[in-house]
Amino acid sequence: MEKILGVHKTPIVTIGVCIKNGASTIHDTIKSILNQDFPQEYIEIIFVDDGSKDNSLSIIKTYSTKMNIRVKIFHHTWKGLGYSRNVVVNNATGKYIVWVDADMILSTNYVRKLVEYMDQNAKVGIVKGKFMLNPEANWLSSLEKYSRAAGKMVDFNLVRKGNPKSLGTGGAIYRVKIIRNIGGFDEKITGHGEDLDAECRIKAVGWLFSTIDVWFLDRERFRMTWRDIWRNYYNRGYSLHYIYCKHKDLISLCRISPFAAFLSGFFYSIRLYRLVHRKLVFLLPIQHSYKMTAWCFGFLQAHLDSPHALNRTKISNI
């Protein structure tokens, strides 16, 4: 474990970056953080390297020496996302945490807009920006982004059985006191789903969620293949079996069936066509059904492995 600290004013915002083998993307992520129009003297960045095998850690250290900003760096052997996020939570000195994935790019006003919204809405516990809906590296990448964006066009405060809609951590701002009050993230969750679990517990104590019109780019800006999508959603399904066991009313298996996914993809395509005016979106029913088929296979495998399967080390991480 290592810390690198500068001397600055007390931070208002902690930027939490949990990374594992992100050397190919972390340059652009750090640059987008440094380009924020929020005053740097009120920002700290906490990097948590979760046992990277590439040179992610050395890249972070190199950047940290050139930043006119408070930086903390932690490094440990692989422990998973739940543990890594708690390292940020336990060491944050800001009032808020903005979670930034190691493959994200933020618009220059991203942090400022999130903080302003939180300051003006005292009942809101988590806020997130939106996907920038420009075309991506290939048509499959664009479809995946459109699908994920459409999945966020919902009322996250609506309580409905079997509706596992999640803001997700990447690009979201949390009130630090809230995540600490609920005991942090579940460290048994090493792959996907630590954010969904935390959101369930935060919502249960009465906090509201929201999205605002401020923009980010995510991993979909890179070329994707059908194999990439299958692996990603298989791993999600496997990981979320543990969440299902923990929150029995959260996931309706009928709602995430391939047939239901085809129908939701159809309705997504209509909504998105009004926004982007691209005929490509009408392939969403096929793409959405495919990825939820992968999700179901992963979920079933976790069920066969154990009635209370946790995320295994074989599940790929960040």
N, C-alpha and C positions, 0 to 999 in steps of 0.2 A: 504494500500500500504506500502511496506517495502523494504528497500535497505540494503544489506550487502556488504561492499566494502573493498577490500584490497588495499595496496599501491604497485603499480607495474609501469612498464614503460607504455607508451602510447600503447594501443592495436592496432594491425593491423587487427585482426579478432574478430568479435563478434559472438559467438555461440548462436543462438536464439532457445530456447526450450519452446514451448507453450504446456502446459499439462492440461489435464482434466481427472481425475480418472485413472492415469497411474501408480499406486503404484506397480502393479505386474511386470512392465517392466522397470521402470525408473532406477533401480540399474544398469542393464547391459548397458543402454544407457550412463549414467554418466561415468561408467568405461571406455567405449570405447572413450569418449571424453578426459578423463584424460590420456589415453594411446597414444594419438597422438604424433607423432615425431616432430610436429611443436613446437617451443620454447614457453613454457607456459607463460613467461613474456610478450609475445605479443598477448595473448588471453584473452578475457573476456567472461564470460558466463552470459547470461540474461535468467533467468527462469521466465515464466509468468504462474501462476496457475489460470486457468479460472473457479474458483468456484468448485474445486474438492470436492467430498463427501467422498473420502477415505483419506488415510494418505499420499498422494503425497507430500503435502507441508512440512510435518514434515520430510520426507525422504530427500527432497532437502535441508532443513535447516541443517540437520545432516551432510550431505556430505559437505556443504559449509564451515563448521567450520574446516574441515580437508584438504581443498584444498589450495595449494600454488599458487593460481590463483585469479584473480579479479572476483568477483561474485556479481550479482545484482539479487534480488528476488522481484517480484511483485505478488500481490494476489488481486483478486477482485471477486465479485459475477459474475455469468455467463454472459458474454457479447458476446461470439462467437469468431471465428477465425480471422475475419477481424480486430476487435478491439484489440485482443491480439497480433497479429503480429505488429500492429502499436505501441504498447507499446515498443516492441523491437526496431523498427525503430526509434522511438523518443528518445530512451535512449542509443542507440549504440554509442560508441566512436571509434569503429574500422572503417577501410576503407571498409571492406567487412562484410557481414552477411552470415554465414553458417547456414541454417535452419536444425535443427535436430528434428525429431519427437520423442516422448517419448517411442516409441517401436522399434527404430532403433539401429543397431550396425554398427559402422564405422570401416573400415580397418585402421591400425595404420598410414598409410601415406595419409589418405583421405584429411585432411585439407591442408596439405602441397602441395599436387598435385593440388588441386583446386586453391590455392593462386598463385602458380607458373604459372599456365595457365592464370589466370586473369592478372597477372603482364606482361605477354608476349603477350597478345592479347587485345590491348586497345579498340577495337571496340566491344568486347563481353561484354554483360551486365549480362548474367546469364549462369552458367555452372553447370552441374550435373554429378555425377558418375553413375555407372551402378549396376544393381542387380547382386549379386553373384549367379550364376546359379547351385548351388548344390541342391540335393534333400532335401525336407523339411519334416515336421513332419508327414504328410500323403499325399496321392496322390492328393487330392483336393487342398491342400496348394501349392504343387509343380505346379499344373496346373495354379493356380491363379498367382503365381510368373512368370511362363513362359509367360502367357498372358500379364501381365503388362510389362515385359521386352521387349517382341516383339513390344508392342505399343510404346516403346521409341526408336525403331530402325528406326527412320525416320529423315528427314532433317527438323529441327524445324525452319529453316529460309525460308522454302518454303511457299510462300503466296498463298493459294488456298481457294476459297470460300467453306464453309461448312466443313472445316477440323480442328476440335477442338483439335488438338494434343497439349499436355501441358507437360512441364518438371515436373511441380509440385514443391512445396517448399521443401518437405522432402529430404534432401541430396543435395540441390542446394545452390550455393553461388551467392549472389547478390552484386552488387556495391551499397553501401549505398546512394551515391549521386543520383543515378537513381531513386530508389524507393521513395526517398524524393521529387525529382523534379516532379514526376507524382502525388504527393499528397498522397502517401502511399496506403495502401489497403482499399478497400471499406468496411466500417464498417457495412453496411447493410447486408453483407454476413456473416452469423453466422455459417453456416455449410460448405459444400464443395464448391469449386469454386473460393475462394478469390485469389488463385494463378493464375488460368486461366485468370481471369479478369485483374490482374496486368500484366501478360505477354502480353495480347493484347495491353494494353496501352504502355508498354515498347517497344514492337515491332513497334508500330505506330510511335514512334519518332526516329526509325532508328537503334536501338541496335540489335546485333546478339546474338543467343543462341547456345550452344554446349553441347555435352557430351564427357567425357573422360574416359579412362580405369583405373578407380579406383573404389573400390567395397564397397558395403554396404549390410546389411541384413535388411529386413523390417518385418512387422507383419506376413508375410506368413510363418515365421519359426515356428509359433504355429499351432496347429491343427485347421482346418477350416471345417465347415459344409456347406451344401447347403443353410441352413437357414442364416448362417453368410453372405454368398455372396449375397443372395437375399436382406437382410436388408441393406447391404452396398451400393449396386447399386441402390436400390429403393431410398435411401436417396440422393445419388448423382444425380439421375434424378430429384428428387424434387427440390434440391438446384439449379441445373443448369438451371431451367426454368427462374429464374431471370437473369442469365447471357445471356440466349437466348434473353430475352426482351431488354437487354442492348446492345448487340452486334448482331444485326439481321443477319449478314452474317456469323457468326461464326459457327453455327451448321446447317448442312443439316440433316433433320429428316430422309431422305431416307438412309443416310449413317449409321445411328445408329439403323436402324430397325433390328429385330432379323434375318431376312434373310441375310442382308448385313453382320451382325456380324458372321453368320455361314461361309460365304465365306471368310471373313478376318481371321477367326480362322483357316480355311483350309490353307491359305497361310502362316499364322504364324507358323503352325505346320511343314511345309516343311522347313522354315527358321531355326526353332529351332532344328529340328532333326539333321541338319548339325552341330549344335553347341554342343548338349548334347547327341546325339545318344541314346535317350530313346523313345521307342514306345509309351509311355504315352502321348507324345505331340500330337498324332493323335486324342486324345479326345478333343483337344482344340476347334474344331468347335461346339461341344455340349455345353461345358462350356461357351464359349464366347457368344453363342446365348442365353443361359440361363440368364447370367448376364445382357445382354443388353435388354432382355425382362423385367427384374426387373427395369432397368433404364427407359424404356418407360412407365411402369406403374407409377413410381414416377413422371415422367415429366407430364404425363396426369393428375395425381391427383393435382399437383401444378397448372396446367392450369384451372382445374375445381374449385379449391379453390379461385383463383384470376387471372385475366388476367395479373397481374404484381406481382405474388406471390413472397414474400421474404422467406427466410429460417425461419421456425417456431421453437419455442423452442422444439417442439416434435421431430425435426430432431436430431439424435444422433450426437455427435461431436467427438473430438479427442479420 
